[in-house]
Amino acid sequence: MANVHNHTMTYNKIMFLSLLKKTVFFLTPLFVSAQTIDNPIKAKDFNELVTAIAKAITAIGIPLVAIFLVWSGFLFVTARGNEEQLKRAKNTFFWALVGGAVVIGAWALAVAIVNFARALG
């Protein structure tokens, strides 16, 4: 008799868990659909996103290039003929120009990507 009682309790547990699982499965979409996720990206399409990224890179990059160009000028002035310091100043100037080219190239690449995406439709 105890075996039948254990079997009945096991069956009741299985049925309860099955019913609970089905209830959760079918009610979950109701709770999920109640939640809305706001888009953290303000761009409405791909073109705006690429343009915004390029503007951010340019807004950060151009002042940095200007700062390093001024810094290299300061290094040239303070070198006073010292070959090692002149080499450092020339190196700083060169890499500041390379940085400027990268910033301008990033903007040009962004414009090319946007134009290509528009051409695709």
Secondary structure, DSSP 4 states (H G I P E B T S, - for coil): -HHHHHHHHHHHHHHHHHHHHHHHHHHHHHHHHH-----S---SSHHHHHHHHHHHHHHHHHHHHHHHHHHHHHHHHHHTT-HHHHHHHHHHHHHHHHHHHHHHHHHHHHHHHHHHHHHH-
